[in-house]
Amino acid sequence: MTMRLDPTKVATMQQLWKAFSAAGKPMRSQEIVPESTLELVNLRASQINGCGYCVDMHTIDMAHAGEKTERIAMVSAWREAPYYTDAERAALSLAEEATRIADADTGVSDEVWNEVRKHYDEEQAAILVGQIALINAWNRINVTLRAPAGTYTHGQWS
């Protein structure tokens, strides 16, 4: 697959990349929500959106951070897998419903939101919402530009 546009060579895309990178810092700066949870959310949303580049990137980053192979491999089937905590399951449910927001007449259901709030306080819930919105935006850019999977190396965007 050939990328439609090289974002490193277009000033507007460079500015967007910087803005998106800056927007992600509040979610990660204080480790209010575990990094592993944020990466699970990133991976699941990227799977749903069919963003090969982001699936590749988050899989590599999770493995580099020491995440167990089973937890990475089973994200798409997290409901059936024993590898996730109740809090992580709530975050994954939120990621799925927020990513598929148009699939339900209520967007994110009260049931999912209430489960999130059982495990995460207001600040943590806000971080999850922000992270999910941001990964969905990244996915949409990368899918539109046809960013190819298999080109990411760990730490490339740090």
N, C-alpha and C positions, 0 to 999 in steps of 0.2 A: 504494500500500500504506500502510495506517495502522499506526503502531506500537501494539502492544498495551498498553504501559505506558511512561510517560515516566520514564526512570531519573534524570533531574535533579530529579524531584519526589518521589521515594521514598527515605527515609533509608537503608534497607537497601541499595538499589542504589547510592546515593552512596558508602556505605562500601565496598561491593564494588568499585566503580570505582577508588576510591583505593587499595585493597589490590592490585588487579590492576596498576594503574599502578606502584605501588611494587615489585611483584614483577618487573616488566620492567626495572627500572633496572640490576640486576647484569649482565644480558646485554649492555647497551649502554654502560655507564659507562666501560669501559677500552678499548673497541674491540679486544678480543682476537680477535673474529671480525668481519670487515668488515661494516659496516652494509648494504652492497649484498647480501651473502649472507643476512643476517637478513631483509631485505625480500623477497628471492626466496622464501625459506622461508615467510614470512607470506602472500605472494601465492598460492603453490601450494597451501598448506593451505586457504586461504580459497576458492579455486576448487573444490577437492574437496568442501568442506563446503557449497558453494552459498551462501556468505555475501556477498551483493551489496554490503552496506555496506563490509565489509572489503576486498573486491576493489577497489572504488572508491577507498577510502582509501589502500591500499598502492600502487595504480597512480598516483594523484595524488602521493603522497609520493616515489615512485621518480622520476617525471618531474621533480618539483621539485628533487630532489637531482642531476639531470643524467644519470640513467640513460638509455641509448640506447633509442629506441622499439622496436627489434627485440627487445631483451632482455626488455622488459616484455611485448610482444605474444606472444612465443613461449614463455612460461613453461609453458603447458599442454602444449606439444609439445617440451619441452626435450631429449628424447632424440634428436629428429631435427634439432635446430637447432645450428648451429656457434658459437653466441654465448656458451657457458658454459665455464668452466674445469673441469678434472677435480675440483677441490675443490668447486666449486659443484654439479656433478652429484652428487657424493656427498651433499652436504647436501640436495639436492632429492629424492634417493632416500630418504634418512632421513625427510624430511618426509612423503613419500607413504606409506611403510610405517607410520610412527608415527600418521599421521592415519587410515589404514585398518587399524588394529591388529587388528580382529576378522576381517579378510578372510583371514588366514593362521593356521595352527595354531601358528606359532612367534612371532607378533607381528612384531617387527622381525627379519629374517633375519640370520644370522651373516655372510652375504655382504655385505649392505648395511653392517652395523656394521664389518666389517673394512675396507671401502672408506673409510668415514668416518675410521677410525683411521689410514689411510695418509696422510690429508691434514690431520687435526686432532689435536692432542695431547689429553690427558685434560681439561684445563680448557676447551678449545675445544669438545670433544665434549659436555661438560656444558652449556655455553652453548647449543649447538644443541638438545639435549634439552629444556632449560628453555624456550627460545623456541618450539619446536614445541608443547609442552604448553600454553603460555600462549595462543598464537594459536588453538589448538583450543578452549580455554575461551572466549575472546572470541567466536569464531565461533558457538559453541553459545548463548551469551547473545543475540547479535544475531539469529540465525536464529529463536530462540524468541520474541523480542520483535518480530520482523518489522521490524528497523531498516531503513529504506529506503535504497537506493543513490541517489546523486545529491545527497545532503544534506551531504556532508563538504566542508570547505574545509581546505587545507593549514595545519597548525599548530593546528588546532582543539583538539586534546587535548594539546598540549605544555605 
